[in-house]
Structure formats: structure tokens, C-alpha cells
Amino acid sequence: MFPFLRTWGEEWNRAIDDIGTYRRAYILTLVASYGGILFGWDTGLIGGILTTSAFQKSFALNPKSKDFKNLQGNIVSVLQGGCFFGAASSYYISDTLGRKRASLLQVGSFFSALYCRPVRA
């Protein structure tokens, strides 16, 4: 009665079989897209933090000054540049040191950055 439903069902079954065959490719795609989502979230987060009055007060920033927009652009650019160079160097570091040592180095650098955070006297 409806021949197009039969062909659609066969195509659906083939698509499901392809998911099983190319499972690793689908997982890699999901992980990569999740990384893109996190990068966009970080970029949006830093843009939102720069406009809060608490951040501007803590760092004595005047949003009405001429250089404030340049400073905002520089902060976001440094964030993106750090992401680029961090991603570009991660292959070399993990290939040279190995996965376990590279992970330990990353954790150590993260905690050392936390230790250097600004504190109020």
C-alpha cells in the first residue's frame, strides 16, 4: 500500500548497522563536538565575566574609559591564543612524554596556576 515506507525502513536498518560498524568514528565525533561546545562556553563565560561589576571593581577597571574595550579584546584574544597553543602542543608533549606523564604535567600546571591566583591582603 505504501511502498516508500518499505524503502525507508531498509535505509533505516542500514543506517543503524553503519553506527555499529563505525562506532569509534561516531564516538570521536561526539568527543570533538563536546570540546567545541566547551570552548564556546569558555569564550562566552569570559565575555560575561568581563562585564560584571565585581570583576571591574576587583581589578579597578573603568568601563567608560577609552582603553576598556581594547583590554576586553586582549583578554579574550589571550584566552583563545592559549587554547590554540595548548591544543597544538598537546600532541608533541603526549608523544614525547607519554600519556600518563603528560596528564601529570597538565594537572601540575593547573594546580600551580591555582596557587598563583590573586588574593586580597
DRENTORKOL-3810 file (N, C-alpha, C; in nm, 4 decimals):
REM DRENTORKOL-3810
@n.u->0.0814; n.v->-0.1194; n.w->0.0000; ca.u->0.0000; ca.v->0.0000; ca.w->0.0000; c.u->0.0859; c.v->0.1259; c.w->0.0000
@n.u->0.1902; n.v->0.1314; n.w->0.0864; ca.u->0.2815; ca.v->0.2451; ca.w->0.0907; c.u->0.4235; c.v->0.1947; c.w->0.0655
@n.u->0.4662; n.v->0.1881; n.w->-0.0607; ca.u->0.5986; ca.v->0.1301; ca.w->-0.0896; c.u->0.7142; c.v->0.2149; c.w->-0.0362
@n.u->0.6946; n.v->0.3449; n.w->-0.0201; ca.u->0.8045; ca.v->0.4288; ca.w->0.0291; c.u->0.8394; c.v->0.3958; c.w->0.1743
@n.u->0.7435; n.v->0.3433; n.w->0.2506; ca.u->0.7728; ca.v->0.3061; ca.w->0.3884; c.u->0.8677; c.v->0.1867; c.w->0.3957
@n.u->0.8567; n.v->0.0964; n.w->0.2995; ca.u->0.9435; ca.v->-0.0201; ca.w->0.2990; c.u->1.0875; c.v->0.0215; c.w->0.2707
@n.u->1.1098; n.v->0.1092; n.w->0.1726; ca.u->1.2465; ca.v->0.1524; ca.w->0.1422; c.u->1.3030; c.v->0.2368; c.w->0.2558
@n.u->1.2179; n.v->0.3143; n.w->0.3197; ca.u->1.2642; ca.v->0.3942; ca.w->0.4332; c.u->1.3086; c.v->0.3031; c.w->0.5471
@n.u->1.2354; n.v->0.1963; n.w->0.5701; ca.u->1.2725; ca.v->0.1013; ca.w->0.6748; c.u->1.4039; c.v->0.0317; c.w->0.6445
@n.u->1.4280; n.v->-0.0014; n.w->0.5181; ca.u->1.5551; ca.v->-0.0648; ca.w->0.4810; c.u->1.6716; c.v->0.0327; c.w->0.4984
@n.u->1.6508; n.v->0.1572; n.w->0.4600; ca.u->1.7558; ca.v->0.2577; ca.w->0.4783; c.u->1.7834; c.v->0.2809; c.w->0.6269
@n.u->1.6789; n.v->0.2778; n.w->0.7054; ca.u->1.6954; ca.v->0.2953; ca.w->0.8494; c.u->1.7796; c.v->0.1815; c.w->0.9073
@n.u->1.7516; n.v->0.0592; n.w->0.8659; ca.u->1.8283; ca.v->-0.0558; ca.w->0.9146; c.u->1.9741; c.v->-0.0467; c.w->0.8718
@n.u->1.9983; n.v->-0.0005; n.w->0.7494; ca.u->2.1359; ca.v->0.0173; ca.w->0.7035; c.u->2.2079; c.v->0.1247; c.w->0.7851
@n.u->2.1373; n.v->0.2315; n.w->0.8173; ca.u->2.1973; ca.v->0.3387; ca.w->0.8974; c.u->2.2312; c.v->0.2893; c.w->1.0379
@n.u->2.1449; n.v->0.2095; n.w->1.0957; ca.u->2.1722; ca.v->0.1526; ca.w->1.2281; c.u->2.2919; c.v->0.0585; c.w->1.2218
@n.u->2.3023; n.v->-0.0213; n.w->1.1163; ca.u->2.4180; ca.v->-0.1102; ca.w->1.1000; c.u->2.5469; c.v->-0.0304; c.w->1.0845
@n.u->2.5404; n.v->0.0827; n.w->1.0140; ca.u->2.6589; ca.v->0.1673; ca.w->0.9975; c.u->2.7062; c.v->0.2242; c.w->1.1311
@n.u->2.6137; n.v->0.2554; n.w->1.2192; ca.u->2.6528; ca.v->0.3065; ca.w->1.3509; c.u->2.7347; c.v->0.2018; c.w->1.4249
@n.u->2.6932; n.v->0.0768; n.w->1.4180; ca.u->2.7696; ca.v->-0.0297; ca.w->1.4818; c.u->2.9048; c.v->-0.0498; c.w->1.4170
@n.u->2.9101; n.v->-0.0378; n.w->1.2852; ca.u->3.0356; ca.v->-0.0585; ca.w->1.2130; c.u->3.1342; c.v->0.0542; c.w->1.2403
@n.u->3.0862; n.v->0.1764; n.w->1.2386; ca.u->3.1725; ca.v->0.2939; ca.w->1.2558; c.u->3.1566; c.v->0.3553; c.w->1.3948
@n.u->3.1442; n.v->0.2716; n.w->1.4960; ca.u->3.1192; ca.v->0.3183; ca.w->1.6324; c.u->3.2282; c.v->0.4135; c.w->1.6812
@n.u->3.3529; n.v->0.3805; n.w->1.6547; ca.u->3.4630; ca.v->0.4658; ca.w->1.7007; c.u->3.4590; c.v->0.6036; c.w->1.6355
@n.u->3.4219; n.v->0.6085; n.w->1.5096; ca.u->3.4128; ca.v->0.7380; ca.w->1.4414; c.u->3.3026; c.v->0.8239; c.w->1.5031
@n.u->3.1911; n.v->0.7614; n.w->1.5366; ca.u->3.0827; ca.v->0.8368; ca.w->1.5994; c.u->3.1226; c.v->0.8859; c.w->1.7385
@n.u->3.1918; n.v->0.8033; n.w->1.8141; ca.u->3.2362; ca.v->0.8439; ca.w->1.9477; c.u->3.3364; c.v->0.9581; c.w->1.9378
@n.u->3.4303; n.v->0.9479; n.w->1.8436; ca.u->3.5282; ca.v->1.0548; ca.w->1.8238; c.u->3.4600; c.v->1.1854; c.w->1.7839
@n.u->3.3585; n.v->1.1761; n.w->1.6997; ca.u->3.2840; ca.v->1.2951; ca.w->1.6590; c.u->3.2123; c.v->1.3587; c.w->1.7780
@n.u->3.1531; n.v->1.2765; n.w->1.8627; ca.u->3.0861; ca.v->1.3301; ca.w->1.9814; c.u->3.1844; c.v->1.3971; c.w->2.0763
@n.u->3.3003; n.v->1.3362; n.w->2.0966; ca.u->3.4004; ca.v->1.3949; ca.w->2.1859; c.u->3.4524; c.v->1.5266; c.w->2.1288
@n.u->3.4789; n.v->1.5300; n.w->1.9979; ca.u->3.5287; ca.v->1.6528; ca.w->1.9354; c.u->3.4241; c.v->1.7640; c.w->1.9418
@n.u->3.2988; n.v->1.7300; n.w->1.9189; ca.u->3.1952; ca.v->1.8333; ca.w->1.9260; c.u->3.1755; c.v->1.8806; c.w->2.0695
@n.u->3.1935; n.v->1.7927; n.w->2.1659; ca.u->3.1862; ca.v->1.8338; ca.w->2.3063; c.u->3.2989; c.v->1.9314; c.w->2.3390
@n.u->3.4169; n.v->1.9083; n.w->2.2832; ca.u->3.5273; ca.v->2.0027; ca.w->2.3006; c.u->3.4944; c.v->2.1389; c.w->2.2423
@n.u->3.4293; n.v->2.1409; n.w->2.1269; ca.u->3.3868; ca.v->2.2673; ca.w->2.0678; c.u->3.2833; c.v->2.3390; c.w->2.1521
@n.u->3.1932; n.v->2.2618; n.w->2.2103; ca.u->3.0927; ca.v->2.3209; ca.w->2.2986; c.u->3.1598; c.v->2.3848; c.w->2.4197
@n.u->3.2564; n.v->2.3148; n.w->2.4785; ca.u->3.3260; ca.v->2.3693; ca.w->2.5950; c.u->3.4069; c.v->2.4939; c.w->2.5599
@n.u->3.4688; n.v->2.4950; n.w->2.4416; ca.u->3.5442; ca.v->2.6135; ca.w->2.4005; c.u->3.4508; c.v->2.7332; c.w->2.3849
@n.u->3.3364; n.v->2.7127; n.w->2.3228; ca.u->3.2393; ca.v->2.8206; ca.w->2.3091; c.u->3.1862; c.v->2.8671; c.w->2.4431
@n.u->3.1658; n.v->2.7733; n.w->2.5338; ca.u->3.1189; ca.v->2.8087; ca.w->2.6673; c.u->3.2236; c.v->2.8920; c.w->2.7402
@n.u->3.3510; n.v->2.8523; n.w->2.7311; ca.u->3.4577; ca.v->2.9292; ca.w->2.7961; c.u->3.4676; c.v->3.0701; c.w->2.7393
@n.u->3.4585; n.v->3.0827; n.w->2.6084; ca.u->3.4672; ca.v->3.2140; ca.w->2.5458; c.u->3.3494; c.v->3.3016; c.w->2.5879
@n.u->3.2304; n.v->3.2444; n.w->2.5917; ca.u->3.1140; ca.v->3.3194; ca.w->2.6377; c.u->3.1219; c.v->3.3545; c.w->2.7846
@n.u->3.1789; n.v->3.2651; n.w->2.8624; ca.u->3.1916; ca.v->3.2896; ca.w->3.0059; c.u->3.2863; c.v->3.4052; c.w->3.0336
@n.u->3.4003; n.v->3.4092; n.w->2.9657; ca.u->3.4954; ca.v->3.5181; ca.w->2.9903; c.u->3.4358; c.v->3.6513; c.w->2.9454
@n.u->3.3569; n.v->3.6490; n.w->2.8381; ca.u->3.2906; ca.v->3.7721; ca.w->2.7953; c.u->3.1905; c.v->3.8216; c.w->2.8983
@n.u->3.1202; n.v->3.7290; n.w->2.9635; ca.u->3.0252; ca.v->3.7668; ca.w->3.0673; c.u->3.0929; c.v->3.8134; c.w->3.1944
@n.u->3.2046; n.v->3.7511; n.w->3.2279; ca.u->3.2767; ca.v->3.7895; ca.w->3.3497; c.u->3.3342; c.v->3.9297; c.w->3.3361
@n.u->3.3810; n.v->3.9643; n.w->3.2181; ca.u->3.4419; ca.v->4.0959; ca.w->3.1981; c.u->3.3437; c.v->4.2101; c.w->3.2204
@n.u->3.2160; n.v->4.1838; n.w->3.2029; ca.u->3.1169; ca.v->4.2907; ca.w->3.2156; c.u->3.0574; c.v->4.3016; c.w->3.3556
@n.u->3.0906; n.v->4.2090; n.w->3.4453; ca.u->3.0335; ca.v->4.2165; ca.w->3.5804; c.u->3.1002; c.v->4.3274; c.w->3.6611
@n.u->3.0216; n.v->4.3888; n.w->3.7455; ca.u->3.0749; ca.v->4.4992; ca.w->3.8260; c.u->3.1761; c.v->4.4498; c.w->3.9292
@n.u->3.1590; n.v->4.3267; n.w->3.9794; ca.u->3.2542; ca.v->4.2734; ca.w->4.0780; c.u->3.3930; c.v->4.2565; c.w->4.0158
@n.u->3.3992; n.v->4.2080; n.w->3.8923; ca.u->3.5280; ca.v->4.1916; ca.w->3.8239; c.u->3.5910; c.v->4.3276; c.w->3.7979
@n.u->3.5109; n.v->4.4221; n.w->3.7516; ca.u->3.5629; ca.v->4.5555; ca.w->3.7214; c.u->3.6108; c.v->4.6259; c.w->3.8483
@n.u->3.5408; n.v->4.6044; n.w->3.9581; ca.u->3.5815; ca.v->4.6657; ca.w->4.0848; c.u->3.7084; c.v->4.6001; c.w->4.1386
@n.u->3.7185; n.v->4.4680; n.w->4.1277; ca.u->3.8362; ca.v->4.3960; ca.w->4.1793; c.u->3.9638; c.v->4.4364; c.w->4.1075
@n.u->3.9535; n.v->4.4623; n.w->3.9780; ca.u->4.0720; ca.v->4.4963; ca.w->3.9000; c.u->4.0796; c.v->4.6443; c.w->3.8657
@n.u->3.9991; n.v->4.7261; n.w->3.9320; ca.u->3.9985; ca.v->4.8718; ca.w->3.9147; c.u->3.9854; c.v->4.9111; c.w->3.7681
@n.u->3.8867; n.v->4.8534; n.w->3.7015; ca.u->3.8612; ca.v->4.8834; ca.w->3.5606; c.u->3.7465; c.v->4.9825; c.w->3.5500
@n.u->3.7611; n.v->5.0762; n.w->3.4606; ca.u->3.6561; ca.v->5.1739; ca.w->3.4357; c.u->3.5930; c.v->5.1414; c.w->3.3008
@n.u->3.4682; n.v->5.0929; n.w->3.2994; ca.u->3.4068; ca.v->5.0556; ca.w->3.1715; c.u->3.3812; c.v->5.1736; c.w->3.0790
@n.u->3.3887; n.v->5.2956; n.w->3.1309; ca.u->3.3670; ca.v->5.4130; ca.w->3.0471; c.u->3.4962; c.v->5.4667; c.w->2.9878
@n.u->3.6080; n.v->5.4073; n.w->3.0259; ca.u->3.7356; ca.v->5.4565; ca.w->2.9736; c.u->3.7547; c.v->5.4125; c.w->2.8289
@n.u->3.8459; n.v->5.4801; n.w->2.7644; ca.u->3.8717; ca.v->5.4560; ca.w->2.6229; c.u->3.9393; c.v->5.3202; c.w->2.5996
@n.u->4.0220; n.v->5.2786; n.w->2.6924; ca.u->4.1000; ca.v->5.1566; ca.w->2.6744; c.u->4.0290; c.v->5.0307; c.w->2.7232
@n.u->3.9110; n.v->5.0432; n.w->2.7793; ca.u->3.8436; ca.v->4.9261; ca.w->2.8357; c.u->3.8086; c.v->4.8235; c.w->2.7284
@n.u->3.7589; n.v->4.8675; n.w->2.6154; ca.u->3.7234; ca.v->4.7742; ca.w->2.5068; c.u->3.8476; c.v->4.7045; c.w->2.4526
@n.u->3.9582; n.v->4.7779; n.w->2.4422; ca.u->4.0830; ca.v->4.7150; ca.w->2.3980; c.u->4.1289; c.v->4.6088; c.w->2.4975
@n.u->4.1164; n.v->4.6390; n.w->2.6252; ca.u->4.1549; ca.v->4.5426; ca.w->2.7282; c.u->4.0670; c.v->4.4180; c.w->2.7219
@n.u->3.9370; n.v->4.4366; n.w->2.7028; ca.u->3.8471; ca.v->4.3222; ca.w->2.6883; c.u->3.8874; c.v->4.2360; c.w->2.5694
@n.u->3.9142; n.v->4.2983; n.w->2.4574; ca.u->3.9560; ca.v->4.2242; ca.w->2.3387; c.u->4.0867; c.v->4.1506; c.w->2.3601
@n.u->4.1795; n.v->4.2144; n.w->2.4302; ca.u->4.3078; ca.v->4.1489; ca.w->2.4581; c.u->4.2912; c.v->4.0284; c.w->2.5501
@n.u->4.2057; n.v->4.0395; n.w->2.6501; ca.u->4.1847; ca.v->3.9273; ca.w->2.7424; c.u->4.1243; c.v->3.8084; c.w->2.6687
@n.u->4.0234; n.v->3.8324; n.w->2.5868; ca.u->3.9609; ca.v->3.7232; ca.w->2.5116; c.u->4.0585; c.v->3.6662; c.w->2.4088
@n.u->4.1391; n.v->3.7508; n.w->2.3464; ca.u->4.2376; ca.v->3.7026; ca.w->2.2489; c.u->4.3443; c.v->3.6162; c.w->2.3143
@n.u->4.3883; n.v->3.6551; n.w->2.4332; ca.u->4.4875; ca.v->3.5740; ca.w->2.5044; c.u->4.4275; c.v->3.4386; c.w->2.5412
@n.u->4.2995; n.v->3.4370; n.w->2.5800; ca.u->4.2322; ca.v->3.3103; ca.w->2.6091; c.u->4.2326; c.v->3.2203; c.w->2.4863
@n.u->4.1948; n.v->3.2748; n.w->2.3717; ca.u->4.1892; ca.v->3.1940; ca.w->2.2500; c.u->4.3278; c.v->3.1534; c.w->2.2025
@n.u->4.4258; n.v->3.2423; n.w->2.2165; ca.u->4.5629; ca.v->3.2069; ca.w->2.1805; c.u->4.6175; c.v->3.0968; c.w->2.2692
@n.u->4.5875; n.v->3.1040; n.w->2.3983; ca.u->4.6293; ca.v->2.9983; ca.w->2.4896; c.u->4.5654; c.v->2.8654; c.w->2.4552
@n.u->4.4389; n.v->2.8683; n.w->2.4160; ca.u->4.3715; ca.v->2.7448; ca.w->2.3737; c.u->4.4363; c.v->2.6884; c.w->2.2483
@n.u->4.4710; n.v->2.7743; n.w->2.1538; ca.u->4.5330; ca.v->2.7286; ca.w->2.0293; c.u->4.6685; c.v->2.6645; c.w->2.0554
@n.u->4.7540; n.v->2.7349; n.w->2.1291; ca.u->4.8882; ca.v->2.6813; ca.w->2.1526; c.u->4.8853; c.v->2.5606; c.w->2.2464
@n.u->4.7920; n.v->2.5578; n.w->2.3385; ca.u->4.7777; ca.v->2.4404; ca.w->2.4242; c.u->4.7356; c.v->2.3182; c.w->2.3450
@n.u->4.6416; n.v->2.3366; n.w->2.2527; ca.u->4.5987; ca.v->2.2238; ca.w->2.1697; c.u->4.7085; c.v->2.1819; c.w->2.0726
@n.u->4.7819; n.v->2.2796; n.w->2.0192; ca.u->4.8883; ca.v->2.2470; ca.w->1.9236; c.u->5.0045; c.v->2.1750; c.w->1.9910
@n.u->5.0337; n.v->2.2097; n.w->2.1153; ca.u->5.1470; ca.v->2.1466; ca.w->2.1831; c.u->5.1098; c.v->2.0163; c.w->2.2527
@n.u->4.9823; n.v->1.9882; n.w->2.2678; ca.u->4.9431; ca.v->1.8684; ca.w->2.3421; c.u->4.9863; c.v->1.7403; c.w->2.2712
@n.u->4.9853; n.v->1.7400; n.w->2.1387; ca.u->5.0301; ca.v->1.6200; ca.w->2.0670; c.u->5.1782; c.v->1.5952; c.w->2.0922
@n.u->5.2584; n.v->1.6984; n.w->2.0776; ca.u->5.4032; ca.v->1.6822; ca.w->2.0950; c.u->5.4371; c.v->1.6382; c.w->2.2376
@n.u->5.3728; n.v->1.6994; n.w->2.3350; ca.u->5.4019; ca.v->1.6666; ca.w->2.4750; c.u->5.3611; c.v->1.5230; c.w->2.5067
@n.u->5.2415; n.v->1.4829; n.w->2.4643; ca.u->5.1979; ca.v->1.3463; ca.w->2.4944; c.u->5.2758; c.v->1.2433; c.w->2.4144
@n.u->5.3214; n.v->1.2786; n.w->2.2949; ca.u->5.4018; ca.v->1.1860; ca.w->2.2159; c.u->5.5415; c.v->1.1718; c.w->2.2749
@n.u->5.5963; n.v->1.2796; n.w->2.3281; ca.u->5.7314; ca.v->1.2768; ca.w->2.3846; c.u->5.7330; c.v->1.2139; c.w->2.5237
@n.u->5.6435; n.v->1.2577; n.w->2.6106; ca.u->5.6447; ca.v->1.2125; ca.w->2.7495; c.u->5.5615; c.v->1.0875; c.w->2.7747
@n.u->5.4663; n.v->1.0620; n.w->2.6893; ca.u->5.3714; ca.v->0.9541; ca.w->2.7143; c.u->5.2438; c.v->1.0103; c.w->2.7747
@n.u->5.1386; n.v->0.9323; n.w->2.7639; ca.u->5.0078; ca.v->0.9801; ca.w->2.8075; c.u->5.0025; c.v->1.0071; c.w->2.9575
@n.u->5.0577; n.v->0.9169; n.w->3.0369; ca.u->5.0488; ca.v->0.9309; ca.w->3.1821; c.u->5.1293; c.v->1.0509; c.w->3.2324
@n.u->5.2524; n.v->1.0646; n.w->3.1865; ca.u->5.3352; ca.v->1.1780; ca.w->3.2306; c.u->5.2796; c.v->1.3109; c.w->3.1809
@n.u->5.2254; n.v->1.3108; n.w->3.0586; ca.u->5.1662; ca.v->1.4341; ca.w->3.0063; c.u->5.0452; c.v->1.4753; c.w->3.0897
@n.u->4.9647; n.v->1.3789; n.w->3.1310; ca.u->4.8495; ca.v->1.4100; ca.w->3.2165; c.u->4.8946; c.v->1.4643; c.w->3.3513
@n.u->4.9997; n.v->1.4051; n.w->3.4080; ca.u->5.0525; ca.v->1.4549; ca.w->3.5355; c.u->5.1082; c.v->1.5965; c.w->3.5210
@n.u->5.1740; n.v->1.6245; n.w->3.4087; ca.u->5.2250; ca.v->1.7589; ca.w->3.3831; c.u->5.1105; c.v->1.8594; c.w->3.3723
@n.u->5.0029; n.v->1.8212; n.w->3.3054; ca.u->4.8880; ca.v->1.9100; ca.w->3.2922; c.u->4.8224; c.v->1.9371; c.w->3.4273
@n.u->4.8085; n.v->1.8339; n.w->3.5085; ca.u->4.7499; ca.v->1.8517; ca.w->3.6415; c.u->4.8390; c.v->1.9415; c.w->3.7267
@n.u->4.9711; n.v->1.9203; n.w->3.7184; ca.u->5.0643; ca.v->2.0042; ca.w->3.7938; c.u->5.0593; c.v->2.1492; c.w->3.7511
@n.u->5.0501; n.v->2.1739; n.w->3.6206; ca.u->5.0428; ca.v->2.3126; ca.w->3.5739; c.u->4.9105; c.v->2.3769; c.w->3.6143
@n.u->4.8038; n.v->2.2989; n.w->3.6167; ca.u->4.6745; ca.v->2.3518; ca.w->3.6590; c.u->4.6788; c.v->2.3936; c.w->3.8055
@n.u->4.7318; n.v->2.3067; n.w->3.8909; ca.u->4.7368; ca.v->2.3399; ca.w->4.0334; c.u->4.8370; c.v->2.4510; c.w->4.0627
@n.u->4.9448; n.v->2.4594; n.w->3.9863; ca.u->5.0378; ca.v->2.5707; ca.w->4.0072; c.u->4.9737; c.v->2.7031; c.w->3.9662
@n.u->4.8892; n.v->2.7009; n.w->3.8634; ca.u->4.8170; ca.v->2.8225; ca.w->3.8254; c.u->4.7161; c.v->2.8609; c.w->3.9331
@n.u->4.6530; n.v->2.7618; n.w->3.9938; ca.u->4.5609; ca.v->2.7921; ca.w->4.1040; c.u->4.6348; c.v->2.8512; c.w->4.2234
@n.u->4.7555; n.v->2.8042; n.w->4.2471; ca.u->4.8341; ca.v->2.8531; ca.w->4.3595; c.u->4.8748; c.v->2.9992; c.w->4.3389
@n.u->4.8895; n.v->3.0413; n.w->4.2139; ca.u->4.9318; ca.v->3.1784; ca.w->4.1824; c.u->4.8138; c.v->3.2738; c.w->4.1685
@n.u->4.6972; n.v->3.2348; n.w->4.2102; ca.u->4.5785; ca.v->3.3184; ca.w->4.1941; c.u->4.5915; c.v->3.4466; c.w->4.2766
@n.u->4.5251; n.v->3.5515; n.w->4.2350; ca.u->4.5303; ca.v->3.6750; ca.w->4.3141; c.u->4.4473; c.v->3.6604; c.w->4.4413
@n.u->4.5009; n.v->3.7102; n.w->4.5493; ca.u->4.4302; ca.v->3.7067; ca.w->4.6778; c.u->4.4277; c.v->3.8469; c.w->4.7364
@n.u->4.3289; n.v->3.8718; n.w->4.8177; ca.u->4.3204; ca.v->4.0008; ca.w->4.8848; c.u->4.4014; c.v->3.9987; c.w->5.0117
@n.u->4.4695; n.v->4.1081; n.w->5.0364; ca.u->4.5512; ca.v->4.1169; ca.w->5.1587; c.u->4.4676; c.v->4.1595; c.w->5.2765
END
